[in-house]
Amino acid sequence: MAAESLRGAARPVFVACVALGSFAFVFVTGADFVRFVSFRAIYHNITGGPALCRDSVPWSLVLRDVSVLKALCVDVGLLGLFTVQHSLLAWSPVKQACGSVLGSLNRAVYCAATAATLQLLMHFWQPVTGAPCLWSVRHAPWDIWFPLICFTLHFLCWAVIFSILLIFDYPELLGLKQVYYDCLGLGDPLALKSARAQRLYAHLRHPVCLELLVVLWLLPTFPLDRLLLAAYLSAYVALGHSLDAQDYAYLRSQLRSKLQLFCPPPGGAPQEPGSGRGKD
């Protein structure tokens, strides 16, 4: 009896530690991804590092260059690995099977697995330096100003992305809230949301489409491997975006309700938080 009670007390501690470890790992991976996608490429252009491409080489030779083709094959394989992990674990039969084994840790483990595949992608990514750039801003004064403009826009886009993630319930997105609710015996937090909110989450897998597209495509120097990364992730994000008129109506109603917190209706006192309709 004492051993069973000890195991029962140790389980919430173990689950909480795993969820916190996953949260920390995902946070560090997110910071690394920002550096990999945005600031490393822009910083390289500002500081004048070694050339990212060879404009003097014709494409007819590039397409027969073994080193270029090998690098592209490695990069395609890494992107395929990320896609398989990210989509397969989100597939309903696999998701239900994992949920039956992992319980409240299912979301945290999914996020940790995604972070692990991103780490592999960033660590083993092969730059294609033997091919021409699709574009490169090298003429004064734009060789200085355009990288600074890109840096500013990338910074603003990442700020918007992180703000959207916070609005979309960041602890639930990374699996912390599921573990917290499970330890308190409250069940799945998503089940407590309205049907309209659940429908939106099912259709909107990636709520940062426009900002991520700007980050992927706006660079002062655009080599061939960057084209592969930007085109692949753009297509993947677009395929996961399936909002319809009902989802847009729900988003508009949520936006209006949040704006009313800061802009009360003229000629009247602001509405009390508990005096309106039920929580969406």
C-alpha positions as CSV (number, residue, x, y, z in Angstrom):
1,M,0.0,0.0,0.0
2,A,2.8,2.4,0.9
3,A,4.6,1.6,-2.4
4,E,1.5,2.3,-4.4
5,S,0.9,5.6,-2.7
6,L,4.5,6.5,-3.3
7,R,4.2,5.7,-7.0
8,G,1.0,7.7,-7.1
9,A,2.7,10.7,-5.6
10,A,5.8,10.3,-7.8
11,R,3.8,10.2,-11.1
12,P,2.7,13.9,-11.1
13,V,6.2,15.0,-10.3
14,F,7.7,12.9,-13.1
15,V,5.0,14.1,-15.6
16,A,5.6,17.7,-14.6
17,C,9.4,17.4,-15.0
18,V,9.0,15.8,-18.4
19,A,6.6,18.6,-19.5
20,L,9.0,21.3,-18.2
21,G,11.9,19.7,-19.8
22,S,10.1,19.6,-23.1
23,F,9.1,23.3,-22.7
24,A,12.7,24.3,-22.1
25,F,13.9,22.2,-25.1
26,V,11.2,23.7,-27.4
27,F,12.1,27.3,-26.2
28,V,15.8,26.8,-26.9
29,T,15.0,25.3,-30.3
30,G,12.8,28.2,-31.2
31,A,15.6,30.6,-30.4
32,D,18.0,28.5,-32.6
33,F,15.4,28.5,-35.4
34,V,15.1,32.3,-35.3
35,R,18.9,32.5,-35.6
36,F,19.0,29.9,-38.3
37,V,16.2,31.3,-40.5
38,S,16.7,35.1,-40.0
39,F,19.6,36.6,-38.2
40,R,22.5,34.4,-39.3
41,A,21.8,35.1,-42.9
42,I,21.3,38.8,-42.5
43,Y,24.3,39.2,-40.1
44,H,26.4,37.3,-42.7
45,N,25.4,39.9,-45.3
46,I,26.0,42.9,-43.1
47,T,29.5,41.8,-41.9
48,G,30.7,40.7,-45.3
49,G,31.4,37.1,-44.7
50,P,32.5,34.5,-47.3
51,A,30.4,34.4,-50.4
52,L,27.2,32.3,-50.2
53,C,27.1,31.6,-53.9
54,R,29.1,31.7,-57.2
55,D,27.4,33.9,-59.7
56,S,30.0,33.2,-62.4
57,V,29.0,29.5,-62.7
58,P,26.3,28.8,-65.3
59,W,23.2,26.8,-64.2
60,S,24.0,24.1,-66.8
61,L,27.2,23.2,-64.9
62,V,25.5,23.7,-61.5
63,L,22.8,21.1,-62.3
64,R,25.6,18.6,-63.0
65,D,27.8,19.4,-60.0
66,V,27.9,16.4,-57.7
67,S,28.6,18.5,-54.6
68,V,25.6,20.7,-55.3
69,L,23.3,17.8,-56.0
70,K,24.5,16.0,-52.8
71,A,23.9,19.0,-50.7
72,L,20.4,19.4,-52.1
73,C,19.6,15.7,-51.5
74,V,20.7,16.0,-47.9
75,D,18.5,19.2,-47.4
76,V,15.5,17.5,-49.1
77,G,15.9,14.5,-46.8
78,L,16.0,16.7,-43.7
79,L,12.9,18.5,-44.8
80,G,11.2,15.2,-45.5
81,L,12.2,13.9,-42.0
82,F,10.6,17.0,-40.5
83,T,7.4,16.7,-42.5
84,V,7.0,13.0,-41.7
85,Q,7.5,13.6,-38.0
86,H,5.3,16.7,-37.8
87,S,2.5,15.3,-39.9
88,L,2.6,11.6,-39.0
89,L,2.3,12.3,-35.2
90,A,-0.5,14.8,-35.9
91,W,-2.5,12.2,-37.9
92,S,-5.6,11.2,-36.0
93,P,-5.0,7.4,-35.7
94,V,-1.3,7.9,-34.6
95,K,-2.3,10.8,-32.3
96,Q,-5.0,8.7,-30.6
97,A,-2.5,5.8,-30.2
98,C,0.1,8.0,-28.7
99,G,-2.5,9.6,-26.4
100,S,-3.6,6.3,-25.1
101,V,0.1,5.6,-24.1
102,L,1.4,9.0,-23.1
103,G,-1.8,10.5,-21.7
104,S,-1.4,14.2,-20.8
105,L,2.2,14.1,-22.0
106,N,1.1,13.5,-25.6
107,R,1.3,17.2,-26.6
108,A,4.6,17.8,-24.8
109,V,6.2,14.8,-26.4
110,Y,4.9,15.8,-29.8
111,C,6.5,19.3,-29.4
112,A,9.8,17.8,-28.1
113,A,9.9,15.5,-31.1
114,T,9.3,18.4,-33.5
115,A,12.0,20.4,-31.8
116,A,14.4,17.4,-32.1
117,T,13.8,17.1,-35.9
118,L,14.3,20.9,-36.2
119,Q,17.6,20.6,-34.4
120,L,18.7,17.8,-36.8
121,L,17.6,20.0,-39.7
122,M,19.6,23.0,-38.5
123,H,22.7,21.1,-37.5
124,F,23.0,19.0,-40.7
125,W,21.7,21.6,-43.2
126,Q,24.0,21.9,-46.2
127,P,24.6,25.4,-47.7
128,V,24.8,25.3,-51.5
129,T,27.7,27.7,-52.2
130,G,28.6,26.3,-55.6
131,A,25.5,27.7,-57.4
132,P,24.5,31.3,-58.3
133,C,22.2,33.3,-56.0
134,L,18.7,34.0,-57.1
135,W,19.3,37.6,-56.1
136,S,22.0,39.5,-54.1
137,V,22.0,43.2,-53.1
138,R,25.6,44.3,-53.5
139,H,25.5,47.8,-54.8
140,A,26.0,50.8,-52.6
141,P,24.2,52.2,-50.7
142,W,21.6,49.3,-50.7
143,D,24.3,46.8,-49.7
144,I,24.1,48.4,-46.2
145,W,20.6,49.7,-46.1
146,F,18.7,46.7,-47.4
147,P,20.1,44.2,-44.8
148,L,19.2,46.7,-42.1
149,I,15.7,46.9,-43.5
150,C,15.5,43.1,-43.6
151,F,16.7,42.9,-40.0
152,T,14.0,45.4,-38.8
153,L,11.2,43.6,-40.7
154,H,12.4,40.2,-39.5
155,F,12.5,41.4,-35.9
156,L,8.9,42.8,-36.2
157,C,7.7,39.6,-37.8
158,W,9.1,37.4,-35.0
159,A,7.6,39.8,-32.4
160,V,4.2,39.3,-34.1
161,I,4.7,35.6,-34.3
162,F,5.5,35.3,-30.6
163,S,2.6,37.6,-29.7
164,I,0.2,35.4,-31.7
165,L,1.5,32.3,-30.0
166,L,0.8,33.9,-26.6
167,I,-2.7,34.8,-27.7
168,F,-3.3,31.2,-28.9
169,D,-2.6,29.8,-25.3
170,Y,1.1,29.1,-25.4
171,P,1.1,26.7,-22.3
172,E,-1.5,24.6,-24.0
173,L,0.3,24.7,-27.3
174,L,3.4,23.2,-25.7
175,G,1.7,20.7,-23.5
176,L,2.2,22.4,-20.1
177,K,-1.5,23.1,-19.5
178,Q,-2.5,19.5,-20.3
179,V,-0.2,18.2,-17.6
180,Y,-1.3,20.9,-15.1
181,Y,-5.0,20.1,-15.6
182,D,-4.3,16.4,-15.4
183,C,-2.4,16.7,-12.1
184,L,-5.4,18.7,-10.7
185,G,-7.9,16.2,-12.2
186,L,-9.6,18.8,-14.5
187,G,-9.3,16.8,-17.7
188,D,-8.3,18.0,-21.1
189,P,-8.2,21.9,-21.3
190,L,-9.2,21.9,-25.0
191,A,-12.4,20.1,-24.0
192,L,-13.3,23.1,-21.9
193,K,-13.2,25.5,-24.8
194,S,-16.2,26.3,-27.0
195,A,-17.1,24.3,-30.1
196,R,-16.2,27.3,-32.3
197,A,-12.7,27.5,-30.7
198,Q,-12.1,23.8,-31.1
199,R,-13.2,24.0,-34.7
200,L,-10.8,26.9,-35.3
201,Y,-7.8,25.0,-33.7
202,A,-8.6,22.0,-35.9
203,H,-8.4,24.1,-39.1
204,L,-5.6,26.5,-38.1
205,R,-2.5,24.4,-37.5
206,H,-0.1,27.3,-38.3
207,P,-1.4,30.7,-37.1
208,V,1.6,32.7,-38.4
209,C,1.4,32.2,-42.2
210,L,2.0,35.7,-43.5
211,E,4.8,36.6,-41.0
212,L,6.6,33.4,-41.6
213,L,6.5,33.9,-45.3
214,V,8.1,37.3,-45.0
215,V,10.9,35.8,-42.8
216,L,11.5,33.0,-45.3
217,W,11.6,35.1,-48.5
218,L,12.9,38.5,-47.5
219,L,16.7,38.3,-47.5
220,P,19.4,40.5,-49.1
221,T,21.1,37.4,-50.5
222,F,19.1,34.4,-51.6
223,P,21.1,31.2,-52.4
224,L,19.7,28.0,-53.8
225,D,19.4,26.1,-50.5
226,R,17.4,29.1,-49.1
227,L,15.0,28.8,-52.1
228,L,14.5,25.1,-51.2
229,L,13.9,25.9,-47.5
230,A,11.5,28.8,-48.3
231,A,9.5,27.0,-51.0
232,Y,9.2,23.8,-49.0
233,L,8.1,25.4,-45.7
234,S,5.8,27.9,-47.5
235,A,4.0,25.0,-49.2
236,Y,3.8,23.1,-46.0
237,V,2.3,26.0,-44.1
238,A,-0.1,26.8,-46.8
239,L,-1.4,23.2,-46.9
240,G,-2.1,23.4,-43.2
241,H,-4.2,26.5,-43.5
242,S,-7.9,25.6,-44.1
243,L,-10.0,28.4,-42.5
244,D,-13.5,28.9,-43.8
245,A,-16.2,31.6,-43.3
246,Q,-17.2,30.4,-39.9
247,D,-13.6,30.5,-38.6
248,Y,-13.2,34.0,-39.9
249,A,-16.4,35.1,-38.2
250,Y,-15.2,33.6,-34.9
251,L,-11.9,35.4,-35.2
252,R,-13.6,38.7,-35.9
253,S,-15.9,38.3,-32.9
254,Q,-12.9,37.4,-30.7
255,L,-11.0,40.5,-32.0
256,R,-14.0,42.8,-31.3
257,S,-14.4,41.4,-27.8
258,K,-10.7,41.9,-27.0
259,L,-10.7,45.5,-28.5
260,Q,-13.6,46.3,-26.2
261,L,-11.4,45.8,-23.2
262,F,-9.3,48.7,-24.4
263,C,-11.9,50.8,-26.1
264,P,-15.2,50.8,-24.0
265,P,-18.3,51.9,-25.9
266,P,-18.9,55.7,-25.8
267,G,-21.4,57.0,-23.3
268,G,-21.3,53.9,-21.1
269,A,-19.2,52.2,-18.6
270,P,-17.1,49.2,-19.7
271,Q,-18.8,45.9,-19.5
272,E,-17.9,43.7,-16.5
273,P,-15.9,40.6,-17.4
274,G,-18.6,38.2,-16.1
275,S,-21.7,40.1,-17.3
276,G,-21.5,39.0,-21.0
277,R,-22.1,35.7,-22.7
278,G,-20.2,32.5,-21.8
279,K,-16.5,32.2,-22.5
280,D,-15.6,31.3,-26.1
